[in-house]
């Protein structure tokens, strides 16, 4: 039975390994933050690909808040703040709210953020 599930998952193209790990978002945060740094508020924020990225990022963390609260460091305290950031990001879909969301997500999941990255995200969140 287990072998057939694995075979069906492979045939269907379901990711395996770290990509299938529900906690995999912990490894994606630095990559998402780096991608957010590439957007320039005046020039690319309204581009369709930028809007898709902002929406994808917010939906990904919304999934964590709704279905994987156990992955957060203190769900009772961090989930409401993270949910507020997600709602703002989905409402505005801009660089500033995306940076705020990444900072809130890092805090909520107790993720270590490199100092340079944290400074850059805080700068984007202020603009």
N, CA, C and O atoms as a GROMACS GRO file, in nm:
protein
  508
    1UNK      N    1   0.082  -0.120   0.000
    1UNK     CA    2   0.000   0.000   0.000
    1UNK      C    3   0.086   0.126   0.000
    1UNK      O    4   0.059   0.219  -0.075
    2UNK      N    5   0.191   0.129   0.084
    2UNK     CA    6   0.278   0.246   0.090
    2UNK      C    7   0.352   0.264  -0.042
    2UNK      O    8   0.366   0.376  -0.090
    3UNK      N    9   0.398   0.154  -0.100
    3UNK     CA   10   0.471   0.163  -0.226
    3UNK      C   11   0.381   0.220  -0.335
    3UNK      O   12   0.427   0.300  -0.416
    4UNK      N   13   0.255   0.180  -0.338
    4UNK     CA   14   0.167   0.232  -0.442
    4UNK      C   15   0.140   0.380  -0.423
    4UNK      O   16   0.128   0.453  -0.521
    5UNK      N   17   0.131   0.428  -0.298
    5UNK     CA   18   0.113   0.572  -0.274
    5UNK      C   19   0.233   0.650  -0.324
    5UNK      O   20   0.219   0.755  -0.388
    6UNK      N   21   0.351   0.598  -0.295
    6UNK     CA   22   0.473   0.666  -0.340
    6UNK      C   23   0.478   0.668  -0.492
    6UNK      O   24   0.511   0.771  -0.552
    7UNK      N   25   0.446   0.558  -0.555
    7UNK     CA   26   0.446   0.550  -0.701
    7UNK      C   27   0.346   0.648  -0.761
    7UNK      O   28   0.376   0.716  -0.858
    8UNK      N   29   0.226   0.654  -0.702
    8UNK     CA   30   0.124   0.746  -0.753
    8UNK      C   31   0.165   0.891  -0.733
    8UNK      O   32   0.140   0.975  -0.820
    9UNK      N   33   0.228   0.920  -0.621
    9UNK     CA   34   0.273   1.057  -0.597
    9UNK      C   35   0.381   1.098  -0.696
    9UNK      O   36   0.379   1.210  -0.746
   10UNK      N   37   0.473   1.008  -0.725
   10UNK     CA   38   0.577   1.038  -0.823
   10UNK      C   39   0.518   1.056  -0.962
   10UNK      O   40   0.555   1.148  -1.034
   11UNK      N   41   0.425   0.969  -0.998
   11UNK     CA   42   0.361   0.978  -1.130
   11UNK      C   43   0.282   1.108  -1.143
   11UNK      O   44   0.274   1.166  -1.252
   12UNK      N   45   0.223   1.153  -1.034
   12UNK     CA   46   0.144   1.276  -1.037
   12UNK      C   47   0.231   1.400  -1.027
   12UNK      O   48   0.180   1.512  -1.039
   13UNK      N   49   0.360   1.383  -1.004
   13UNK     CA   50   0.450   1.498  -0.995
   13UNK      C   51   0.447   1.566  -0.860
   13UNK      O   52   0.489   1.681  -0.849
   14UNK      N   53   0.399   1.498  -0.756
   14UNK     CA   54   0.397   1.555  -0.622
   14UNK      C   55   0.540   1.563  -0.571
   14UNK      O   56   0.613   1.464  -0.578
   15UNK      N   57   0.581   1.679  -0.520
   15UNK     CA   58   0.720   1.693  -0.475
   15UNK      C   59   0.752   1.603  -0.358
   15UNK      O   60   0.666   1.571  -0.275
   16UNK      N   61   0.879   1.563  -0.352
   16UNK     CA   62   0.926   1.478  -0.244
   16UNK      C   63   1.036   1.550  -0.169
   16UNK      O   64   1.083   1.656  -0.211
   17UNK      N   65   1.076   1.494  -0.060
   17UNK     CA   66   1.187   1.549   0.018
   17UNK      C   67   1.155   1.683   0.078
   17UNK      O   68   1.042   1.704   0.123
   18UNK      N   69   1.252   1.776   0.082
   18UNK     CA   70   1.232   1.905   0.146
   18UNK      C   71   1.118   1.985   0.087
   18UNK      O   72   1.053   2.061   0.158
   19UNK      N   73   1.091   1.970  -0.044
   19UNK     CA   74   0.981   2.045  -0.105
   19UNK      C   75   0.846   2.000  -0.052
   19UNK      O   76   0.752   2.079  -0.052
   20UNK      N   77   0.836   1.876  -0.008
   20UNK     CA   78   0.709   1.826   0.045
   20UNK      C   79   0.698   1.849   0.195
   20UNK      O   80   0.592   1.826   0.253
   21UNK      N   81   0.804   1.894   0.258
   21UNK     CA   82   0.805   1.917   0.402
   21UNK      C   83   0.718   2.036   0.436
   21UNK      O   84   0.741   2.145   0.384
   22UNK      N   85   0.618   2.019   0.523
   22UNK     CA   86   0.532   2.132   0.558
   22UNK      C   87   0.608   2.243   0.627
   22UNK      O   88   0.564   2.358   0.624
   23UNK      N   89   0.721   2.213   0.688
   23UNK     CA   90   0.802   2.316   0.751
   23UNK      C   91   0.903   2.376   0.657
   23UNK      O   92   0.991   2.451   0.701
   24UNK      N   93   0.894   2.345   0.529
   24UNK     CA   94   0.990   2.393   0.431
   24UNK      C   95   0.993   2.543   0.416
   24UNK      O   96   1.088   2.599   0.361
   25UNK      N   97   0.888   2.611   0.464
   25UNK     CA   98   0.886   2.756   0.452
   25UNK      C   99   1.001   2.818   0.529
   25UNK      O  100   1.041   2.931   0.499
   26UNK      N  101   1.055   2.748   0.626
   26UNK     CA  102   1.167   2.801   0.703
   26UNK      C  103   1.291   2.820   0.615
   26UNK      O  104   1.370   2.912   0.637
   27UNK      N  105   1.308   2.733   0.516
   27UNK     CA  106   1.422   2.748   0.426
   27UNK      C  107   1.392   2.850   0.316
   27UNK      O  108   1.485   2.904   0.256
   28UNK      N  109   1.266   2.877   0.289
   28UNK     CA  110   1.231   2.968   0.180
   28UNK      C  111   1.235   3.114   0.220
   28UNK      O  112   1.245   3.200   0.133
   29UNK      N  113   1.226   3.144   0.349
   29UNK     CA  114   1.220   3.284   0.391
   29UNK      C  115   1.335   3.368   0.338
   29UNK      O  116   1.310   3.476   0.284
   30UNK      N  117   1.462   3.324   0.349
   30UNK     CA  118   1.570   3.406   0.293
   30UNK      C  119   1.556   3.427   0.142
   30UNK      O  120   1.586   3.535   0.092
   31UNK      N  121   1.512   3.326   0.071
   31UNK     CA  122   1.495   3.340  -0.075
   31UNK      C  123   1.383   3.438  -0.106
   31UNK      O  124   1.396   3.521  -0.196
   32UNK      N  125   1.273   3.430  -0.032
   32UNK     CA  126   1.162   3.522  -0.054
   32UNK      C  127   1.204   3.665  -0.021
   32UNK      O  128   1.166   3.759  -0.091
   33UNK      N  129   1.282   3.680   0.085
   33UNK     CA  130   1.329   3.812   0.122
   33UNK      C  131   1.420   3.870   0.014
   33UNK      O  132   1.411   3.988  -0.020
   34UNK      N  133   1.507   3.787  -0.038
   34UNK     CA  134   1.595   3.832  -0.146
   34UNK      C  135   1.517   3.872  -0.269
   34UNK      O  136   1.551   3.969  -0.336
   35UNK      N  137   1.413   3.797  -0.300
   35UNK     CA  138   1.329   3.830  -0.416
   35UNK      C  139   1.258   3.963  -0.392
   35UNK      O  140   1.246   4.044  -0.485
   36UNK      N  141   1.211   3.987  -0.270
   36UNK     CA  142   1.144   4.113  -0.238
   36UNK      C  143   1.239   4.231  -0.255
   36UNK      O  144   1.197   4.340  -0.292
   37UNK      N  145   1.368   4.209  -0.227
   37UNK     CA  146   1.466   4.316  -0.243
   37UNK      C  147   1.483   4.358  -0.389
   37UNK      O  148   1.524   4.471  -0.416
   38UNK      N  149   1.452   4.269  -0.483
   38UNK     CA  150   1.470   4.300  -0.624
   38UNK      C  151   1.364   4.395  -0.678
   38UNK      O  152   1.382   4.454  -0.785
   39UNK      N  153   1.255   4.412  -0.606
   39UNK     CA  154   1.148   4.500  -0.653
   39UNK      C  155   1.179   4.643  -0.614
   39UNK      O  156   1.210   4.672  -0.499
   40UNK      N  157   1.169   4.731  -0.711
   40UNK     CA  158   1.193   4.871  -0.684
   40UNK      C  159   1.058   4.940  -0.676
   40UNK      O  160   0.981   4.935  -0.772
   41UNK      N  161   1.028   5.004  -0.563
   41UNK     CA  162   0.895   5.057  -0.539
   41UNK      C  163   0.836   5.141  -0.652
   41UNK      O  164   0.719   5.124  -0.684
   42UNK      N  165   0.913   5.228  -0.714
   42UNK     CA  166   0.857   5.314  -0.816
   42UNK      C  167   0.842   5.248  -0.952
   42UNK      O  168   0.756   5.289  -1.030
   43UNK      N  169   0.923   5.148  -0.981
   43UNK     CA  170   0.929   5.096  -1.117
   43UNK      C  171   0.859   4.963  -1.138
   43UNK      O  172   0.784   4.948  -1.234
   44UNK      N  173   0.882   4.866  -1.050
   44UNK     CA  174   0.833   4.732  -1.080
   44UNK      C  175   0.719   4.684  -0.991
   44UNK      O  176   0.666   4.575  -1.012
   45UNK      N  177   0.679   4.764  -0.893
   45UNK     CA  178   0.580   4.716  -0.796
   45UNK      C  179   0.444   4.688  -0.861
   45UNK      O  180   0.370   4.603  -0.812
   46UNK      N  181   0.410   4.757  -0.968
   46UNK     CA  182   0.281   4.735  -1.032
   46UNK      C  183   0.284   4.631  -1.142
   46UNK      O  184   0.180   4.601  -1.202
   47UNK      N  185   0.401   4.575  -1.170
   47UNK     CA  186   0.413   4.475  -1.275
   47UNK      C  187   0.336   4.349  -1.237
   47UNK      O  188   0.330   4.312  -1.119
   48UNK      N  189   0.276   4.282  -1.336
   48UNK     CA  190   0.198   4.161  -1.304
   48UNK      C  191   0.278   4.056  -1.228
   48UNK      O  192   0.224   3.992  -1.138
   49UNK      N  193   0.406   4.035  -1.263
   49UNK     CA  194   0.487   3.934  -1.194
   49UNK      C  195   0.512   3.974  -1.049
   49UNK      O  196   0.519   3.888  -0.961
   50UNK      N  197   0.524   4.105  -1.023
   50UNK     CA  198   0.544   4.151  -0.886
   50UNK      C  199   0.418   4.127  -0.804
   50UNK      O  200   0.425   4.081  -0.690
   51UNK      N  201   0.302   4.157  -0.862
   51UNK     CA  202   0.176   4.135  -0.793
   51UNK      C  203   0.154   3.987  -0.763
   51UNK      O  204   0.105   3.950  -0.657
   52UNK      N  205   0.191   3.902  -0.859
   52UNK     CA  206   0.180   3.757  -0.838
   52UNK      C  207   0.271   3.711  -0.724
   52UNK      O  208   0.231   3.629  -0.642
   53UNK      N  209   0.392   3.765  -0.720
   53UNK     CA  210   0.484   3.729  -0.612
   53UNK      C  211   0.430   3.773  -0.477
   53UNK      O  212   0.432   3.695  -0.382
   54UNK      N  213   0.380   3.897  -0.466
   54UNK     CA  214   0.327   3.947  -0.340
   54UNK      C  215   0.209   3.862  -0.294
   54UNK      O  216   0.198   3.827  -0.177
   55UNK      N  217   0.120   3.829  -0.387
   55UNK     CA  218   0.003   3.748  -0.355
   55UNK      C  219   0.045   3.606  -0.311
   55UNK      O  220  -0.007   3.553  -0.214
   56UNK      N  221   0.139   3.547  -0.383
   56UNK     CA  222   0.188   3.413  -0.351
   56UNK      C  223   0.249   3.411  -0.210
   56UNK      O  224   0.224   3.318  -0.132
   57UNK      N  225   0.327   3.510  -0.180
   57UNK     CA  226   0.391   3.519  -0.049
   57UNK      C  227   0.287   3.529   0.062
   57UNK      O  228   0.296   3.459   0.163
   58UNK      N  229   0.189   3.616   0.044
   58UNK     CA  230   0.085   3.633   0.145
   58UNK      C  231   0.002   3.505   0.161
   58UNK      O  232  -0.029   3.465   0.273
   59UNK      N  233  -0.035   3.442   0.051
   59UNK     CA  234  -0.115   3.319   0.057
   59UNK      C  235  -0.037   3.206   0.124
   59UNK      O  236  -0.094   3.126   0.198
   60UNK      N  237   0.092   3.200   0.099
   60UNK     CA  238   0.175   3.096   0.160
   60UNK      C  239   0.174   3.109   0.313
   60UNK      O  240   0.160   3.010   0.384
   61UNK      N  241   0.190   3.232   0.363
   61UNK     CA  242   0.189   3.252   0.508
   61UNK      C  243   0.049   3.243   0.565
   61UNK      O  244   0.032   3.206   0.681
   62UNK      N  245  -0.053   3.275   0.485
   62UNK     CA  246  -0.190   3.256   0.529
   62UNK      C  247  -0.217   3.107   0.552
   62UNK      O  248  -0.286   3.071   0.648
   63UNK      N  249  -0.166   3.023   0.466
   63UNK     CA  250  -0.178   2.878   0.483
   63UNK      C  251  -0.116   2.834   0.616
   63UNK      O  252  -0.172   2.751   0.687
   64UNK      N  253   0.000   2.890   0.647
   64UNK     CA  254   0.066   2.855   0.774
   64UNK      C  255  -0.022   2.897   0.892
   64UNK      O  256  -0.039   2.820   0.987
   65UNK      N  257  -0.076   3.018   0.887
   65UNK     CA  258  -0.158   3.067   0.998
   65UNK      C  259  -0.286   2.986   1.012
   65UNK      O  260  -0.328   2.955   1.124
   66UNK      N  261  -0.348   2.951   0.901
   66UNK     CA  262  -0.475   2.879   0.906
   66UNK      C  263  -0.461   2.730   0.934
   66UNK      O  264  -0.544   2.673   1.006
   67UNK      N  265  -0.358   2.667   0.880
   67UNK     CA  266  -0.350   2.521   0.887
   67UNK      C  267  -0.226   2.467   0.957
   67UNK      O  268  -0.221   2.347   0.987
   68UNK      N  269  -0.129   2.550   0.983
   68UNK     CA  270  -0.004   2.501   1.044
   68UNK      C  271   0.042   2.591   1.159
   68UNK      O  272   0.161   2.620   1.172
   69UNK      N  273  -0.052   2.634   1.242
   69UNK     CA  274  -0.015   2.721   1.354
   69UNK      C  275   0.090   2.658   1.444
   69UNK      O  276   0.168   2.728   1.509
   70UNK      N  277   0.091   2.528   1.450
   70UNK     CA  278   0.188   2.459   1.534
   70UNK      C  279   0.332   2.489   1.492
   70UNK      O  280   0.424   2.467   1.570
   71UNK      N  281   0.353   2.537   1.370
   71UNK     CA  282   0.487   2.570   1.322
   71UNK      C  283   0.535   2.706   1.374
   71UNK      O  284   0.654   2.737   1.366
   72UNK      N  285   0.443   2.786   1.427
   72UNK     CA  286   0.480   2.918   1.479
   72UNK      C  287   0.536   2.904   1.620
   72UNK      O  288   0.505   2.809   1.691
   73UNK      N  289   0.618   3.000   1.659
   73UNK     CA  290   0.683   2.990   1.789
   73UNK      C  291   0.583   3.003   1.904
   73UNK      O  292   0.586   2.923   1.997
   74UNK      N  293   0.497   3.102   1.898
   74UNK     CA  294   0.391   3.119   1.999
   74UNK      C  295   0.263   3.154   1.926
   74UNK      O  296   0.230   3.272   1.910
   75UNK      N  297   0.191   3.054   1.882
   75UNK     CA  298   0.074   3.077   1.796
   75UNK      C  299  -0.030   3.172   1.856
   75UNK      O  300  -0.090   3.251   1.783
   76UNK      N  301  -0.051   3.166   1.986
   76UNK     CA  302  -0.151   3.251   2.048
   76UNK      C  303  -0.116   3.399   2.037
   76UNK      O  304  -0.206   3.484   2.030
   77UNK      N  305   0.011   3.431   2.036
   77UNK     CA  306   0.054   3.572   2.027
   77UNK      C  307   0.095   3.613   1.886
   77UNK      O  308   0.066   3.724   1.842
   78UNK      N  309   0.163   3.524   1.817
   78UNK     CA  310   0.218   3.563   1.687
   78UNK      C  311   0.117   3.551   1.572
   78UNK      O  312   0.126   3.627   1.475
   79UNK      N  313   0.023   3.460   1.581
   79UNK     CA  314  -0.071   3.440   1.470
   79UNK      C  315  -0.156   3.564   1.440
   79UNK      O  316  -0.170   3.599   1.323
   80UNK      N  317  -0.212   3.633   1.541
   80UNK     CA  318  -0.291   3.752   1.509
   80UNK      C  319  -0.209   3.863   1.441
   80UNK      O  320  -0.257   3.927   1.347
   81UNK      N  321  -0.087   3.884   1.487
   81UNK     CA  322  -0.001   3.987   1.427
   81UNK      C  323   0.037   3.948   1.284
   81UNK      O  324   0.037   4.032   1.194
   82UNK      N  325   0.068   3.821   1.265
   82UNK     CA  326   0.102   3.773   1.131
   82UNK      C  327  -0.019   3.782   1.038
   82UNK      O  328  -0.006   3.822   0.922
   83UNK      N  329  -0.135   3.747   1.088
   83UNK     CA  330  -0.258   3.755   1.008
   83UNK      C  331  -0.288   3.899   0.967
   83UNK      O  332  -0.334   3.924   0.855
   84UNK      N  333  -0.263   3.992   1.057
   84UNK     CA  334  -0.283   4.134   1.025
   84UNK      C  335  -0.188   4.177   0.912
   84UNK      O  336  -0.228   4.249   0.821
   85UNK      N  337  -0.063   4.132   0.919
   85UNK     CA  338   0.034   4.165   0.813
   85UNK      C  339  -0.007   4.102   0.680
   85UNK      O  340   0.008   4.163   0.574
   86UNK      N  341  -0.059   3.981   0.686
   86UNK     CA  342  -0.104   3.912   0.564
   86UNK      C  343  -0.219   3.988   0.501
   86UNK      O  344  -0.221   4.010   0.380
   87UNK      N  345  -0.316   4.029   0.582
   87UNK     CA  346  -0.431   4.102   0.530
   87UNK      C  347  -0.389   4.234   0.466
   87UNK      O  348  -0.440   4.271   0.360
   88UNK      N  349  -0.294   4.304   0.529
   88UNK     CA  350  -0.244   4.429   0.470
   88UNK      C  351  -0.173   4.401   0.338
   88UNK      O  352  -0.190   4.474   0.240
   89UNK      N  353  -0.093   4.294   0.336
   89UNK     CA  354  -0.020   4.261   0.213
   89UNK      C  355  -0.117   4.226   0.100
   89UNK      O  356  -0.095   4.267  -0.014
   90UNK      N  357  -0.222   4.153   0.130
   90UNK     CA  358  -0.320   4.118   0.026
   90UNK      C  359  -0.401   4.239  -0.017
   90UNK      O  360  -0.445   4.245  -0.132
   91UNK      N  361  -0.422   4.334   0.072
   91UNK     CA  362  -0.498   4.454   0.037
   91UNK      C  363  -0.417   4.548  -0.052
   91UNK      O  364  -0.470   4.602  -0.149
   92UNK      N  365  -0.289   4.568  -0.020
   92UNK     CA  366  -0.210   4.667  -0.092
   92UNK      C  367  -0.119   4.608  -0.200
   92UNK      O  368  -0.093   4.674  -0.300
   93UNK      N  369  -0.070   4.486  -0.182
   93UNK     CA  370   0.017   4.421  -0.280
   93UNK      C  371   0.131   4.512  -0.326
   93UNK      O  372   0.148   4.538  -0.445
   94UNK      N  373   0.209   4.560  -0.229
   94UNK     CA  374   0.323   4.644  -0.263
   94UNK      C  375   0.447   4.600  -0.187
   94UNK      O  376   0.441   4.512  -0.101
   95UNK      N  377   0.558   4.661  -0.219
   95UNK     CA  378   0.687   4.624  -0.162
   95UNK      C  379   0.690   4.646  -0.011
   95UNK      O  380   0.740   4.562   0.063
   96UNK      N  381   0.636   4.757   0.033
   96UNK     CA  382   0.639   4.789   0.175
   96UNK      C  383   0.566   4.685   0.259
   96UNK      O  384   0.619   4.636   0.358
   97UNK      N  385   0.443   4.650   0.219
   97UNK     CA  386   0.368   4.552   0.298
   97UNK      C  387   0.428   4.412   0.286
   97UNK      O  388   0.417   4.331   0.378
   98UNK      N  389   0.492   4.384   0.173
   98UNK     CA  390   0.561   4.255   0.156
   98UNK      C  391   0.678   4.246   0.254
   98UNK      O  392   0.699   4.141   0.316
   99UNK      N  393   0.754   4.353   0.268
   99UNK     CA  394   0.865   4.356   0.363
   99UNK      C  395   0.815   4.343   0.506
   99UNK      O  396   0.874   4.272   0.588
  100UNK      N  397   0.704   4.413   0.537
  100UNK     CA  398   0.645   4.402   0.670
  100UNK      C  399   0.600   4.259   0.698
  100UNK      O  400   0.619   4.208   0.809
  101UNK      N  401   0.542   4.194   0.598
  101UNK     CA  402   0.498   4.056   0.612
  101UNK      C  403   0.616   3.963   0.640
  101UNK      O  404   0.608   3.877   0.727
  102UNK      N  405   0.725   3.980   0.567
  102UNK     CA  406   0.842   3.895   0.588
  102UNK      C  407   0.902   3.915   0.727
  102UNK      O  408   0.946   3.818   0.790
  103UNK      N  409   0.904   4.037   0.775
  103UNK     CA  410   0.954   4.062   0.910
  103UNK      C  411   0.862   4.000   1.015
  103UNK      O  412   0.909   3.940   1.112
  104UNK      N  413   0.732   4.013   0.995
  104UNK     CA  414   0.635   3.953   1.088
  104UNK      C  415   0.644   3.801   1.085
  104UNK      O  416   0.633   3.736   1.189
  105UNK      N  417   0.663   3.744   0.966
  105UNK     CA  418   0.673   3.598   0.953
  105UNK      C  419   0.798   3.547   1.022
  105UNK      O  420   0.795   3.444   1.090
  106UNK      N  421   0.908   3.617   1.005
  106UNK     CA  422   1.033   3.576   1.070
  106UNK      C  423   1.018   3.578   1.221
  106UNK      O  424   1.065   3.488   1.291
  107UNK      N  425   0.953   3.681   1.271
  107UNK     CA  426   0.932   3.691   1.415
  107UNK      C  427   0.836   3.582   1.464
  107UNK      O  428   0.860   3.519   1.567
  108UNK      N  429   0.728   3.560   1.390
  108UNK     CA  430   0.626   3.462   1.430
  108UNK      C  431   0.681   3.320   1.432
  108UNK      O  432   0.646   3.241   1.519
  109UNK      N  433   0.766   3.288   1.337
  109UNK     CA  434   0.822   3.152   1.329
  109UNK      C  435   0.956   3.141   1.399
  109UNK      O  436   1.020   3.036   1.395
  110UNK      N  437   1.000   3.248   1.464
  110UNK     CA  438   1.128   3.252   1.535
  110UNK      C  439   1.242   3.210   1.443
  110UNK      O  440   1.325   3.126   1.478
  111UNK      N  441   1.244   3.271   1.324
  111UNK     CA  442   1.348   3.239   1.226
  111UNK      C  443   1.465   3.335   1.242
  111UNK      O  444   1.445   3.455   1.259
  112UNK      N  445   1.586   3.284   1.236
  112UNK     CA  446   1.702   3.374   1.240
  112UNK      C  447   1.714   3.445   1.105
  112UNK      O  448   1.718   3.381   1.000
  113UNK      N  449   1.721   3.576   1.110
  113UNK     CA  450   1.734   3.656   0.988
  113UNK      C  451   1.870   3.723   0.991
  113UNK      O  452   1.902   3.792   1.089
  114UNK      N  453   1.951   3.706   0.887
  114UNK     CA  454   2.081   3.774   0.884
  114UNK      C  455   2.064   3.925   0.902
  114UNK      O  456   1.969   3.984   0.851
  115UNK      N  457   2.156   3.985   0.972
  115UNK     CA  458   2.146   4.127   1.006
  115UNK      C  459   2.129   4.215   0.883
  115UNK      O  460   2.046   4.305   0.882
  116UNK      N  461   2.209   4.190   0.777
  116UNK     CA  462   2.200   4.273   0.656
  116UNK      C  463   2.060   4.264   0.594
  116UNK      O  464   2.005   4.363   0.548
  117UNK      N  465   2.005   4.143   0.593
  117UNK     CA  466   1.873   4.122   0.536
  117UNK      C  467   1.766   4.192   0.620
  117UNK      O  468   1.674   4.253   0.566
  118UNK      N  469   1.778   4.182   0.752
  118UNK     CA  470   1.682   4.249   0.840
  118UNK      C  471   1.685   4.400   0.821
  118UNK      O  472   1.581   4.465   0.817
  119UNK      N  473   1.805   4.455   0.808
  119UNK     CA  474   1.818   4.600   0.786
  119UNK      C  475   1.754   4.640   0.654
  119UNK      O  476   1.683   4.740   0.647
  120UNK      N  477   1.779   4.562   0.550
  120UNK     CA  478   1.722   4.592   0.418
  120UNK      C  479   1.569   4.582   0.420
  120UNK      O  480   1.501   4.666   0.361
  121UNK      N  481   1.516   4.480   0.486
  121UNK     CA  482   1.370   4.465   0.495
  121UNK      C  483   1.308   4.579   0.575
  121UNK      O  484   1.202   4.630   0.539
  122UNK      N  485   1.373   4.619   0.683
  122UNK     CA  486   1.322   4.732   0.762
  122UNK      C  487   1.323   4.860   0.680
  122UNK      O  488   1.232   4.942   0.692
  123UNK      N  489   1.426   4.878   0.598
  123UNK     CA  490   1.433   4.996   0.511
  123UNK      C  491   1.318   4.993   0.409
  123UNK      O  492   1.254   5.096   0.385
  124UNK      N  493   1.293   4.877   0.350
  124UNK     CA  494   1.182   4.865   0.256
  124UNK      C  495   1.047   4.886   0.325
  124UNK      O  496   0.956   4.944   0.266
  125UNK      N  497   1.034   4.840   0.447
  125UNK     CA  498   0.908   4.853   0.520
  125UNK      C  499   0.880   4.999   0.557
  125UNK      O  500   0.764   5.037   0.574
  126UNK      N  501   0.983   5.081   0.570
  126UNK     CA  502   0.963   5.223   0.602
  126UNK      C  503   0.926   5.306   0.481
  126UNK      O  504   0.863   5.411   0.496
  127UNK      N  505   0.962   5.262   0.362
  127UNK     CA  506   0.937   5.344   0.242
  127UNK      C  507   0.794   5.345   0.204
  127UNK      O  508   0.757   5.409   0.105
   0.00000   0.00000   0.00000
